[in-house]
Every structure is written in C-alpha cells, then in structure tokens.
Amino acid sequence: MSIQFRLTVMNFMQFFVWGSWLISLGAYMIVTLGFSGGQVGSIYATMGIASLFMPGLMGIVADRWINTERIFGICHLVGAGLLLWASSVRDFDTLYLIMLLNAMVYMPTIALNNTVSYKVLEQKGLNVIQKFPPIRVWGTVGFIVAMWMVDFAGWTKSELQLYISAGAALFLGLYAFTMPKCPPAKAEGNRSLVSALGLDAFVLFRRRQILVFFIFAMMLGAALQITNAFGGAFLADFKTAYPGSFGVEHPNLLLSISQISETLFILTIPFFLLRFGIKRVMLISIFAWVFRFGLFAVGDPGAGLWMLVLSMVIYGMAFDFFNISGSLFVDRESEANIRASAQGLFMIMTNGLGAFVGGMSSGWVVDHFTVDGVKDWQSIWLTFAGYALALGVVFPVVFKYRHQ
C-alpha cells in the first residue's frame, strides 16, 4: 500500500469525522432537542473558542515532546468518546460542555493532519507541493460523503449522526498510530508559546492596511459560521409547506453542493488574484455572501429550488475568495521570519474570533425573529445579507491597497 494512498485515507477520514455532524447538528438541536437559536449559535461558537489557543498548544506538544501522529491519534480517540457521550445528552448545559471539549481536541487535528502529511511526504523524498494537494482534496470528498451518508440514512435530525462521527474518529485515532513516525523536531524545540499562537505576528497590526484586512477577514469568518449553524435548520422548517420535497428530504445533499463548489473555485484563485488583486477578490467574496444569504431569503424547496442551488454554488466563491486568497495575501505581506505566525494569526481571526462572533450573533438574530417557536427565515437571511452588504460598501473605502 503506497504512502500516498495511506495519507489519502487519513485526509478523507479527517474531514469525514467533521462532515458527519457540522452541517446537520443545528437541525438536530433545534428540531429534536428544542434548543433556541442562541443556544445553537453558542454551541457552534465553541469551535471559535477552541481555535483561539488549542492548535498552538497542540503544536507545541508535537514540536517538543510527542510524535505528531500520536498526538493526532490521541485527539481523535478522545473526540470519539466525547461524541459518543454527546449522542446521549439532551440538556443544553451538558451538551455545550461536551462540544466545547470536542472542539478543543478536534480543531487542532486540522493542522496536525497537515503536519503529518508534510512530514511523511518529506521522509519519503516526495515533493510536498506537487503531492499534497491531490491528497488534501480527498478531505473535502470525505466531508461530502459523510454529509450524504447522514442525509440518505435520514439522520440529519437524529443523534445517530454523532454515532457515525464517533465511529469514524475511533477508526482514525487507531489508524494514526500505524502511520510512519513523525518525531518532535529538535531544532524547533525552543519555539515559544507566543510564536506558536501566532501572537508575534501582531506586529503586522502596525500597518493600517493589514489591520483593516484582518478585521474584515474576522467579519467574513463570522459569515461562514452562520450557514454552518443554521442552514440545516432552515431547510427542515419547510417540511410543512413543502412536504416530501428534495430540499426537505435531503437537506445535507443539497447543502453539500456548497462543498463541491468550494473544490472547483479553489482552482480559479490563481487567475483572479493575479488578474484583479486581493482587494477586488475580497470584494467579490463579500458580495458573494450577499447573494448567498439573499437567495436563501427568497428561495424555497419548491419552485424556488433553483435559487437555493445557486446559493450553494455561490458559497464556493464566497468561502474560497476570502479564506484561501486571504491566506496567500497574508503570506505575501509578512516578513519571512513571521510567516508561520502570521498564518496562525489569520486562523485566530477567522476560525477563532470570527467563528465565535458569528456563532453568538447569528443565534441572537435567529431568536429575535422567532415568535412562538416560528422562525421568520426570510427576515433572518435578509439581516445577514444586509450585514454582508454593509461590509461590501465599507471595505473598498477603508482598505487602501494597490495591486501590482
């Protein structure tokens, strides 16, 4: 069995674990458990809290004391137990604690997965830049397959989605211990906590254009969290008006078009960045979010299904053009000695602060437009579209950057 195939399996399972519940857990909590929008948003915000510090801390552990593949496996084994526990819980306080702990062990594995892949490819004398992208794309495939499995099995509003995720995490945790050894790098042993958390890159905030960019990246990170938390619940609420329709019966399948679109738009980033520059690319992303939310507001699983599908397609542009392009921009604008820390800071702003703000604020908006248990989804999505539109109006005015 080739090492590339083994890494492909690892990447596939890494995002299969996440895809089993990330998009559909909101529907389960609202429809089955009866949680409020604020409660659902706060549980999704746990990923933002964990992303503020856990990837850096686990990176230090892997750099100094424990083989990367082992800490990667341990995190998934602990996560498997937490997800199994979560499947039996019905009250908000306990589920919040469990999902916070789960986020603390899962979010670091995204970076650890990449680290194991890089180290193993280097050990085998393979070109990382050439070999890793075709391996990593199977991670997105794993996310989509997990969504489809939960959807076709009818588990989008059931705790069984957590069983699937727990089983996958258990398999991956054990599988990780069979990977080639990735021992701590002695040369990196003096890496500081400040550096690992990306905090030494705060020097970039002295440059106004970079500070503005990071603030808007955080705000767009909040937009991403909104649809993760409430996309499934939104489609589930059409069950009365459109019983038996495709969007109601297969919400995860419909939402998975977003991930498929994501893989395609990644390929267009080099053209758009070179041709238009980061300012225009970010502006395209912002207005893509406006259309993403606006189409949700006017679409439905009946005659308006095409609008929901178009919203899913636009998601790929909305996500990739700020997340992937933003990462490349940060790398280009950072000095060589802080590039790794700058990427850590970018993750803190988007997956950390952005995810936390998005999870909490979106929950408040949903609760505001909920009366006697009935959600005014059109007003909810128009509010989010208005938020993105406001960003689109302000961004080109305050972000001064000339594309070369």
PyMOL commands that set and color helices and strands:
alter all, ss='L'
color gray80, all
select helices_A, chain A and resi 3-19+25-32+37-51+54-64+68-86+92-123+128-152+160-176+186-188+193-196+199-206+208-236+246-249+251-266+269-298+305-333+336-368+377-398
alter helices_A, ss='H'
color red, helices_A
select strands_A, chain A and resi 370-371+374-375
alter strands_A, ss='S'
color yellow, strands_A
deselect
rebuild
show_as cartoon
